[in-house]
């Protein structure tokens, strides 16, 4: 189901109706202000489904990491395994390198 786009002002004016459409019809809304997306409105059931999918994905990655029996496995190897299983690549934010001075403080 595609999300319905609604302005923040229209959302404010029709809040009860929008909530009913989300709850009873399962509609999704993207709330925009001046053309920029601000928020998404989904049902509690949809949120629970998304959270369950995230939890399952995280558990699968952890299982894959634990399955490696020799030494350490790189994040890159885990991402490769996940991509091979699911056909999509997870994006991992890179951490900035630490300066030696920040590692040792007196």
C-alpha positions as CSV (number, residue, x, y, z in Angstrom):
1,X,0.0,0.0,0.0
2,X,1.3,3.4,-0.9
3,X,1.4,6.2,1.6
4,X,-0.9,9.2,1.3
5,X,0.8,12.5,1.4
6,X,-0.8,15.2,3.5
7,X,0.3,18.7,4.6
8,X,0.9,19.4,8.2
9,X,-1.9,22.0,8.2
10,X,-4.4,19.5,6.6
11,X,-3.2,16.9,9.1
12,X,-3.9,19.2,12.0
13,X,-7.4,20.1,10.6
14,X,-8.3,16.4,10.0
15,X,-6.4,14.7,12.8
16,X,-9.3,12.5,14.0
17,X,-10.2,11.4,10.5
18,X,-6.6,10.6,9.7
19,X,-6.2,8.5,12.8
20,X,-9.3,6.5,12.0
21,X,-8.1,5.9,8.5
22,X,-4.7,4.7,9.9
23,X,-6.3,2.5,12.5
24,X,-9.3,1.0,10.7
25,X,-8.3,1.1,7.0
26,X,-4.6,0.5,7.5
27,X,-3.6,3.6,5.5
28,X,-0.2,5.2,5.8
29,X,0.5,8.9,5.7
30,X,3.5,11.0,5.0
31,X,3.1,14.4,6.7
32,X,4.9,17.3,4.9
33,X,5.6,20.9,5.7
34,X,6.5,23.2,2.9
35,X,7.0,20.1,0.7
36,X,9.5,18.5,3.0
37,X,8.6,15.1,4.6
38,X,8.4,15.5,8.4
39,X,6.9,12.3,9.7
40,X,5.2,9.1,8.7
41,X,2.0,7.9,10.4
42,X,1.3,4.1,10.5
43,X,-0.8,1.8,12.6
44,X,0.5,0.2,15.8
45,X,0.2,-3.2,14.1
46,X,2.4,-2.0,11.2
47,X,5.0,-0.5,13.7
48,X,5.0,-3.8,15.6
49,X,5.6,-5.7,12.3
50,X,8.5,-3.4,11.3
51,X,10.0,-3.8,14.8
52,X,9.7,-7.6,14.6
53,X,11.4,-7.6,11.2
54,X,14.2,-5.5,12.5
55,X,14.6,-7.7,15.5
56,X,14.6,-10.9,13.3
57,X,17.3,-9.3,11.0
58,X,19.4,-8.4,14.0
59,X,19.1,-11.9,15.5
60,X,20.1,-13.4,12.1
61,X,23.2,-11.2,11.9
62,X,24.1,-12.2,15.4
63,X,23.6,-15.9,14.6
64,X,25.8,-15.6,11.5
65,X,28.5,-13.9,13.6
66,X,28.4,-16.6,16.2
67,X,28.5,-19.3,13.5
68,X,32.0,-18.3,12.5
69,X,34.1,-20.8,14.5
70,X,37.6,-19.6,13.7
71,X,38.9,-16.2,14.8
72,X,37.2,-13.0,14.2
73,X,34.9,-12.2,11.3
74,X,35.0,-8.9,9.7
75,X,31.9,-6.7,9.4
76,X,32.4,-6.9,5.6
77,X,32.2,-10.7,5.7
78,X,29.0,-10.5,7.7
79,X,27.5,-8.1,5.2
80,X,28.5,-10.3,2.3
81,X,26.8,-13.3,4.0
82,X,23.6,-11.3,4.7
83,X,23.6,-10.0,1.1
84,X,24.0,-13.6,-0.2
85,X,21.0,-14.8,1.8
86,X,18.7,-11.8,1.3
87,X,19.8,-10.2,-2.0
88,X,20.2,-6.8,-0.4
89,X,23.2,-5.0,1.1
90,X,22.9,-3.5,4.6
91,X,24.3,0.0,5.0
92,X,26.7,0.4,7.9
93,X,27.8,3.9,9.0
94,X,31.5,4.2,9.2
95,X,33.0,5.5,12.4
96,X,35.5,8.3,12.1
97,X,39.1,7.3,12.9
98,X,40.1,8.0,16.5
99,X,43.0,10.3,17.1
100,X,45.7,8.9,19.4
101,X,45.3,11.8,21.7
102,X,41.6,10.9,22.3
103,X,42.5,7.4,23.2
104,X,44.7,8.2,26.1
105,X,43.7,11.0,28.5
106,X,45.3,11.8,31.8
